[in-house]
Amino acid sequence: MEKIIYDGKLEAMNKIFGEYHKGELSVVCPKCQEEVIVVLDVSDIEEHQKAPGIYCPNGHFWSVFNYR
């Protein structure tokens, strides 16, 4: 499994959107190195009760997606 540190850059976002749900990618917080919560689709929204985005479980950052 590949591990990337979330940096908010376009390359990281493309990798997350393309590979995260295949189960081959681990995304971690740049500050605490904990695996982040990735919410990309309806099942993720229901599971995590969060808007689409990427969230540090320790509250260090969040990035909410606007799908318009």
Secondary structure, DSSP 8 states (H G I E B T S, - for coil): -EEEE----HHHHHHHHHHGGGT-EEEE-TTT--B-EEE-SHHHHHHHTS-SEEE-TTSS-EEE----
